[in-house]
Amino acid sequence: MSLALAIDIASWALLASGGAFCVIGGAGLIRMPDFYTRAHAASLIETLGAGLILIGLLLQAGPTLAAVKVLMIGLLIFFASPTATHALTRAAMLRGVKPLLGDERGAPSKP
């Protein structure tokens, strides 16, 4: 097996797993019960799913200017996503949005 074929297989595996993670995570957001769990899940989806996709794109790009641009996009996502999620959840907390808490049995209770 040649090196180019191995890089293509690894790249497509990363692209497929990142895409699958984003789709499954996006569908899972519908099932989340409140704002805070949805914000947490969206942050994870963006960071991990997009990270896998970007690594797959880096492998496809090779040592080119396109790879540098993909790295810059990755850095932007790496720093901006957690910051934006923190700002949104802090703003929701300051506005009085209450998190959904569980009862003694662990089942969700209505606030």
N, C-alpha and C positions, 0 to 999 in steps of 0.2 A: 504494500500500500504506500502510495507516495505521500509526501508531506502536504501537498496541496489538497489531496483528497481528505486527509485527516483534518486539516483546518476547515474545509467545507463541511464535513460531518459535524464537527464540534460547533461551528458557527450556526448551522441550521438547527442543531439540538437546543442551543441557547435561545435562538429566535423563537422556536416553537414553544419552549417551556415558558419564556417570558410572555409571549402572547396568550398562552393558555392561562397563566397565572392572572393576567390582567382581566381576561374574560370571566373566569370563575370568580375572581374577587369582585368584579363589577356586579355580577349577578348576586353575589353574597351580600352586597350593600343593601339590597332590597329587603333582606331578612333581618337586618340589624334593628334593634328596638328603639334606640334614641340617637340624638345628635352626636354624643360623645363617642359611642361605639362606631358609628358611621365615619366620623372624622378619623378615628384611629385606623380603621380598616382602609380607608381611602389613602391615608399616608403610607401604609405598608404596601398597598397595591402599587402606588406610584413609584416608591423607592425600589422595591424588589423587582417588580415586573419590568419597569423601564430600565433598571440596571442590567437585567439579563439581556434585554433587547439591545442595549447599547454595547454590551460586551460582544454579543454576536455580530453587531455591525462593525465593531473594531477589528474583529478577526477577518471579516470580509474586505475591509478597506485596506488592510496591510499598512506598511509604513508610508503613508501619503498625507497630504494636507487634509483630506477628508477625515482621517483618523484623529488629527489634532482637533478638528471641529467637533467630532463626536465626543472627544474627551472634555472639551469645554462645555458642551451640553450636559454631560454627566456631572461635572462639577457644579454647574448651575442647579441641577435637580437635587444633588446631594446636599447643598446648603439651603436652597430656597424651600424645598418641600417641608422639612421639619419646622422651619421658621414660620411658614405660612400656616401650617396646621396648629402650631402653638398659638399664633396670633388669633386665629379663628376660635379656638376653644376658649382662650382667655376672654375674648370679647363676649362669647356666649355666656360664660360664667359671670362676667360683670353685668350682663343684661338680665341675669336671674334665671337662665335656663337651667333647670334642675336635672341631674343625672337620674336615670332609672336605677333604683336600688332593689336588691333581692330581699326576700323574707328569710326566716330562719331555716326553711327547707332548701333554700337556694333558688327557688322559683322567682321570677321577676314579679314585683308588686307595682301597682299603679301609684304614682306620686300624688 
